[in-house]
Amino acid sequence: MEFTFFKRNKILEISNYRKLLISIIFIFCTGYFFSKIFFGVDFSDSFFHLNQALHFFEAENSYTFFLSSLIIKAYLEIFGKGVLGVRFFNALLLFSSILIPIFLIKGRNLKWKYLLASGVILILYTPLNANILGYDTLSVFFISIVFFFSAKFLERGKIAYLVALSVITCLSVFIRLPNLILIPIIFVFLISGNSIRKKQVRNSIIFLFITTSFLILGYLILYYNFNFSVFASINKIHNPSSLIANYTKALPDLFLACGFITTIWFGLHYSWNFQNRLMKFSSIVFLLIFSGIIISKYFLHTRYSSGYSYFLFGFSFILVWISLSQKKLKKNPNLFRILMLAFCLLWVIPFGSGTGFLKISFLIVLLPYLLTKISLITPLFTFLIVIIPFSLVENIGNFYEDESIFKLEKTTEVKELAHIRTNPIRAKLIDQVIDEVVALRKEEVKVNFYGNKSQLFTYLFPDSAFTYNFFQEPTGIKQHMNRVSLGMPNAIFYIGNYPRDFDSSKNFKLEQILLSHGYEKVEKDSFFYYMK
């Protein structure tokens, strides 16, 4: 099926004036994207990855993302522990992921179009950037490089590109073990075509041999004396049954997003084809208003921006579907393979994730390349009238595990958190806890932190951690009591949740355990701890 809006559009022809306009738009979008690093403080995920990197061999399941930890550790040792710098590096990796495929584009006009599309994607990606430097960001970066070398090898056919593709794919697996799914995806990509030839089979076998060899060699070097029985521990969180349950739970929302966007897209397409101007205008306005109502009800400000993520996947899905319908693909089978590869890569990051399909839109960084290969005109620009305001509202009202930007009024006195704004209650808690820890240490009291939200404080005080695991449930404190220093005063801070969300009933079991070991509860203005 061929759509009428694939005709050439003068809007997309690049004059000097439009080059200046595109430059201004791109610079603005870049500034907007990077500005997010100054807002919001979470206590868990951000610092979990940093703690895992700093204490690699003490961390549980670190083998599943060891290269990610090594890269983060190298950054922290070179540039220091300042969180703002860490966030800038994280944003820079995502920014680079969007721009890497521009080197596949031929022709100056197409590169300017790519720059414009990149600016739009920067706006759309900003709500997804949770300021967490971890294996997800690094996966996005490395998979963008995988896509680059895949397309480059298809274009040139040089063995050097195949070797580079194999090595980068292997490194992507070291970044995050579930990225292993890349190997069969790239294998199928290399061997597919109108007909399977000996050369394609040879290239696929070379790819499979190099990646497999590097993977085995890498794990043997790192874990020569490693007890591989610990691999069984991954089933505690990411066992197949729980993963399937999470995917199944998210499927209705995913289908809802795809169905909604498909309906709006084709509605806009047919509206623009109306000859009657009044009918055209009224139908477009109706669709925009209808879209706004549905978005605000089902997709806006959902937990961890899941609705927004599904919405962007739906947008990606419709773009790939329409682009694959172009007649010119019949004359260019390689372009068809690249577009299919881009669509398949969208599923890599949610693969093996305990959050279901929450991260399915992380690889929309590949969309600018897609947009330069198809000439979408008025429906695309009209659709962006809906998407961009949605993105802006989602970003302003939703900072990862913090509040809206209007409530992020305070900075803390902590050097590592300099220039980062959070809500007043959270800033007060951080400053008061740190002041108390400093005072206790002056009195030679041994301080330990425990709880699901204690990662921030163990990052600031590395010797205070009982464990670097992500989940630190109240009853789990039992197994760490033997690590308490004997013969000296000891204080245990339990940070199980954020100040506003704290439920004292969940603390009952932990309190009973500590009281039975001779601890006394010390209550302060915005926090408490146990002293012995």
N, C-alpha and C positions, 0 to 999 in steps of 0.2 A: 504494500500500500504506500503510495507516494503522496506527501502532503504539499499543498500549494505554497506553504510558507517556507519552502526550501529555495525559493527564487532569490536571486541576488538582491541585496538591499543596499541602497545608497548610504543608509545610516552607518553601515559597517565599513565603508570605504574610508581610508585613513588620509586625511589632509593634514597640513602642518598645524592648523588650528585644533583639529581633533587630537593630534599627538600631544599638544600642550594640555588639552582638557583631560586626556587619559592619564598624563603624568600627574596632574593635580589630584585627580580622583584616586590614583594608586597610592600617592604619598599620604593622602588623608586616611585611606583605608588601612595603610600600614601603621600610621600613628594610633589609630583607633584600636587596632589589634594588639599592639604592644602596650597600650595604656592599661590593660587589664592586670598587668603584673603588680600594680600598686594597690590592689584592692582584695580584701578577703583573707582570712587566716583560718585554716582548718587545723585540727589537732592530730589527725590520723594519717590519711593516705600520703600526703606530701612528705611527711617526715618518716613514714614507714619505709619508703624507698631510699631515703637518705641514710637512715639507720642501717638498713640492709647492706648498703654499699660500704659504709664505714666499718661494719662489723661482719664482713662477708662470711667468714668461716664459723661464726657463732650463730648465724641466722638459719632458720628452718626453711627447707625447700629452696635455698639459694641457687642450687644447681639448675633450676628451671629457668633462671634469667641471669646467669653469671656474667655474661658480657655486658649486660645493662648495668649491673652493679659495678663492674670494673671501670666502665666509662664514667659513671657518676662519681666514683671514688677518685679517679684521676682529675676530674674537674674540681672537686672539693679540695684536693691537695694542692692544686696549682692556683686556684682563684679564691680559696677560702670558703667559709661556711655561711656567708651572707645570703639570706634567702632571696633577696631581690635579684642578685646576680644569678642564682640558680633558676629563678623564674624567667629571667631574660634569656638564658641559654635554652631553656625549654621552648620558649616562644620562637627563638631563632631557628631551632630545629624544625618546628612546624612550618614556619615561614619558608625555610629552605625547601621543605618537602613540596610545597605548592609550586615553587619556581624551578625545581630540577627538570621537569619535562619540557621547559621552554627550549632547552637545547636540542629537542627533537624537531622543533618547528623550523621550517624553511620559508624564507621570504619575510621581508621587513613588515609588511602589512599584517601578516598572520601573527608575528611576534607582538605587535601592538595590540591586536585583538586578544592575544593570550594575556597580556598585561592587564587589560581591562577586565577580562574574566577572572584573573587572579585577585584583583581588587574586590570584586563581588564575593568571591569565595572567602577572602579574609574576613569580610563582614559576617558571612554566614557561619564561619568556623569559630568566631570569637566566643559564643556561648558554650561551645564544646571544650574550650581550653580551660581546664580546671587548675592550671598552674602547678601541675604535678609532673615533675621530671622523673619518669620511670620507664618501664618497659613498653608502655603503650605509645608514648611519644617517640621513643627510639624505634619501635616497630614501624610506625608511620613513616619515619625518615628512611629507614632501610628498605621498606617495601616500595617507596617512591623510587629509590635507586634501582630496585629489582625491575620495576616497570620500565624505567629508562633503558636499561641494558637489554631487556626483552625486545623492546621496540627497535633498538639500535641493531641488535643481531638480526632481526627479521628484515631490516632495511639493507644492511651491508653484508651479512652472512659471514663475517670474519670470525675465525676461531678465537681470537683475543677477546671479543665481546662475549662469546659463549663461556669462556673460562671466567671472565669477570662476573658474569651472571651467576655462574655456579658458586663462586666464592661468596658473593654478596648474599645469595640465598642461604648459604650455610651460616653466615654471620647473623642473619635474621633469626635463624633457629636458636643460635646462642643467646640472642637478645631475649627471646621468649620461646620456650619449648613448644607450645601449641602452634607456633608459626611453621612447624613441620609440615602443615597442610600445603605450604607453598610448593613443596617438592612435586607432589602429584599434579598440582595446577600447572606449573611450568613445564613439567614433562608432557602433559597433554597439549599444551600450547605449542611446544616444539615439534611434536609428532603430527599435529593436525594439519589439515589442508584439503584441497580438492581431491587429492589422491596421496596416499602414503608412499614416499619414495625412499630409496636406500639412504640418501643423504639425510633425510629427516630422522630416520631410525638411528643412524650413526650419531647425529647431534644429540638425540635424546639419551642415548646410552652414555655418551661422554659426560653429559650433564649429570646423570644419575651416578656415574662412577666418581666424579669429582666431589659432589656434595656428600655422598655417603662416606667417602674416604676422609674428608675433612671433618665430618661430624664425629666419626669414631676416633680419629686422631685427637681432636680437640678435647673430648671428654676423658680419654685415656691420659693425656698430658696433665689435665687439671686434677683428675681424681685417680691418680695412679694407685694410691693406697686407700681409695674411698670405698666405703661399704655401700654397695649399690642396693642393699635392701631398703635404704631410706627412700628409694623411689616409690615404694608402696605407700608412703605417707601422703603422697599427693591425692590419694583416694579419699582422705578425710574431708576435703573441701571440693575437689573437682572430680568426684567419681561420676561415671557415665550416667547413672540414673538421675542424679541431681541436676546434671547439665541438661539432660533431655527435658526434665521437668521445667527448668527455667526457660528453655527455648519454647516449649509448648505453651507456657503461661504468657509469653510475650507475643506469640503469633497473631492473636486477634488484633492487638494494637498495630502490629506491623501491616496486616492486611487492611485495616481501617485506613491507615495513612496512605498506602498505595492506592486503594480504591478512591479515596477522597481526592487525591492529587490528580489521578487519571481523569476523574469526572470533571474537575475544574479545568484541567488542561484542554480537553477536547471541547468543553463548553466555550472556552475563550477562542479556540480555533474556529469553531463554527460561527461564533458571534462576529468575529472579524470579517467573515465572508458574506455577512448580510449586506445587501445592496441598499436597503433603507437605512439612512443614517440614524434616525430616531430609534429604530429597532436595534441597530448595532450598539448605540450608546447606552440605551436602557438595559440591554441584556448584559453588557460588560459591567456596568455599575451594580446590577443585581448580583452577578457572580462574585464581584469583589466584596460586597457587603455580606453575602452568604458565607464566603470564605472566612471573613473576619470573625463572624459569629461562631462557626465551627471550630476555628483555631483557638479562640479564646476559651471555649468550653472544654475541648478535648486535648489540646496540644500545648497550651501555654502554662508555664510554671509548674510542670509536673516534677515528681521526685527525680533528682539527678538529671533533669532535662531530658528524660526518656522520650516524652512526646515529641519534643523538638528533634531529637536524634532520629526517631522513626519518620518524622516528616521529611527530613533531609534525605533519608534513604529513599523515600517515595519519589522525591524530586529527581534523585540520581537514576532511579529505576525507569522513570518515564523518559528521561533524556536518552538513556541507553536504548530503550525500546524504539523510540522514534528514529534515532540515528541508525539503528540496524535495519530500519525499513527503507532506507534510501536506495534508489535504483543504482546509484553509482558504486555501491558496495559490490554489486555483481561483477563490475569491471576491476575491483580492487579487493581481492580476497584477503590480502594482508591487513588492510584496514579493518575488515570484519573481525579478524583474529585478535587484533589489538583492542578493539572495543569490547569484545567478549572477555578478554583478559582483565581489562579494567573493571568490568562488572563482577567477575569472579573474585578479584582481590578485595572487593568490599566486604566479603564474608570472612576474611582471614582473621582479623582482630577479634571479632566476637567468638571465633572458634576456640573452644576450650576455656571460655570465660565464665566464671560463676555468676556473672550479671546478665546472662541471657543475651539478647540482641541489643543491649544498651549501647554498645560501642560500634554498631553497624555503620554509622555514618562517619567514622573517624577518617576514612580514606576518600572523602570527597575532595581531598587535595588533588586528586587526579582529574577532577571535572574540567578545569581550564583547558587541558589538552583535548578533552572530548568536545568542548564548545568551539574550538577552532576547526574541528573537522566537520562540523555541521553548521548550516546557515539558518539557524532559528531566528525568526524575525519578531513580529509583533506579539505572538502568544508568549514568547520568552520574556520580553520586556514588560508586558502587562503582568505576567506571573510574578516578576520580581517586585512589582508594586505591593504584592501581598507578602512575599517572603522577607524582604529586607526590613520593613517595620516590625514584623513578627520577631525577627532576629534581634533587633535593637531592644524591643521590650523584654524579650527573654533574657538578654544579657544584663540589662539594667536591674532587673528584679531578681536575679538568681546568680549569686556567687557561691562557688562550691562550699557547702556546709557552713555558709555564713548568711548574711541578710542582704537586702537590696542595697544598691549603691548609696541611697539617700540616708541609710542608717550606719554606713561605714565612716564614722566621724573621727575616730581616735587612732593614734599610733601608740605603740608601747615604748617603754624605755629600754627594751632589749636591743643590743647592738646588732644581733643577727637578723632582727625583724625591722630594722630601720627603714623608714619611708613607706611602710605597708600599713594601710588603714583597715581597721576592723570595727565591730560595734563596741560601744563603751563598756558593756558588761564583760565582754570577753577580754578587752584590753586591761580592765581593772583586775580580773582574775589572774592573767598572766603576770602582771607586775607584782601583785601581792604574793603569789606563790613563789616567784623568784626571790623576792626580798626575804621571805621566810626561810627559804632554803639557804640563802647566803648567811642569815643570822644563825641558823642551826649549825652550819658547818664551822662557823667561828667558835661555837661552843663544843666543837669536835663531836658532833652528832652525825652518825652515818645516815644518809638519806637515800631512800629507794622510791621509785615510781612504779605503779602498776595500774592496769586498766586499759580498755579499748581506746581511750583518748589520751593516753599518756605519751604517745610517740613524740610530740613536740618537746616535752620536758626531758625525755631521755636523749633527744638530739642536742639540747642545750647543756645537759649534764650527762655525758656518755657513761660515767662510772656508776650511775644511779639505777640502771635498768636491771630488773630481774630477768627479763626476756625481751627479745626483739620480734617476737611473733606478732602478727596482726591482731589476732583474737586473744584477748586477755580477760577471760570471764572471772567473776568474783570467786567461785569455788576453786579456780585454778591456782589461787595463792598458796594452797597447801604445799604443792610440790616445790615451792621456792623458799619455804621457811628455813630450810637447812643452809641457805646461802646468807642468812642474816648474820652479821658479824657479832660474835660472842664477846662479852667483856667490855663492850662500849655501848653508849646510848644509840638507839636506832629509831628512825622515823619513817613511816611508810605512808606515802601520799597515794590515795586511790582516785584516779581520774577516769571515771567510767563513762562520762558523758559531758556534754556542754552545760554551762551553768543553767540555762533556761530549761533544758530538757532533763535535768537530773531527777531521777526517781529514787527516793531514799529506800523504798521497799526492796529494790534490786540490790541494795548494799547490805541487806540484813545478814545474809549468809557469810559474806566476807567479814563483816563486823564480828559475828559470833566466833569465827575462826581466830581472828586476831585477839579478841578479848580473852579467849581460852589460852592463848600463848602469853598472856601477861601484859598486853598492850592497853593503853588508855586512849580514849578519843579526845582530840584537841580540836575545838571548833573556832574558826576565825570568821571574819566578816563575809567572805565570798567562797570559802573553801574549808576543808577539814583534813586532818591526817591522824595517824595513830602513832603513839609514842611509847617507847619502852626503855 
